[in-house]
Amino acid sequence: MRSFQEIINEKELTDLLGLKKGNLRELCKKGLPFVQLSKGHRVYLVNDVIEWLEKRTERRTETG
C-alpha cells in the first residue's frame, strides 16, 4: 500500500535550508527533485529531497 510523503512548498524549503529562492532554483537545475504543479509553482517531496542531499553529503576522513 502506498502512502503520501510529506510535501512542502518552495518557501518552506528555502526557509528550512536557509536559501534564497534563486539558490533553490539553481539546485533544481543540478538535479534537486521537485514536482512542477503549474508554471511557477513547484512542490517538493521531503523524502526525495533528503535522499538527494544525503547522496551529496561530503564525507571526509582524517589522515595522519
C-alpha positions in Angstrom: 0.0 0.0 0.0 1.4 3.4 -0.9 1.2 6.4 1.3 1.7 10.1 0.7 5.1 11.6 1.5 5.3 14.9 3.3 5.0 17.7 0.7 6.4 21.1 1.2 6.3 24.2 -1.0 9.2 26.4 -2.2 9.0 28.9 0.7 9.0 26.1 3.3 12.1 24.5 1.7 14.0 27.8 1.3 13.3 28.6 5.0 14.3 25.1 6.1 17.6 25.1 4.2 18.3 28.8 4.7 18.4 29.5 1.0 17.2 32.3 -1.3 14.7 31.4 -4.0 17.4 31.8 -6.7 19.7 29.4 -4.9 17.0 26.8 -4.7 16.3 27.2 -8.5 20.0 26.5 -9.1 19.8 23.4 -7.1 16.8 22.2 -9.1 18.9 22.7 -12.3 21.5 20.5 -10.7 19.0 17.7 -10.0 17.2 18.6 -6.8 13.9 16.7 -7.3 10.6 18.7 -7.4 7.1 18.3 -8.8 6.0 21.0 -11.2 2.3 21.6 -10.5 1.9 24.5 -12.8 4.0 27.3 -14.3 5.9 28.9 -11.5 4.5 26.5 -8.8 6.7 23.7 -7.6 6.4 21.4 -4.5 9.0 19.1 -3.0 8.6 15.6 -1.6 10.5 15.7 1.6 11.9 12.1 1.4 13.2 12.8 -2.2 14.9 16.0 -1.1 16.5 14.3 1.9 17.7 11.4 -0.3 19.2 13.8 -2.8 21.0 15.8 -0.1 22.4 12.6 1.5 23.8 11.5 -1.8 25.8 14.7 -1.9 27.0 14.7 1.7 30.8 15.1 1.8 32.3 12.5 4.0 35.8 13.5 5.0 38.2 11.2 6.8 41.1 12.4 8.9 44.5 11.3 7.7 47.7 11.0 9.8 
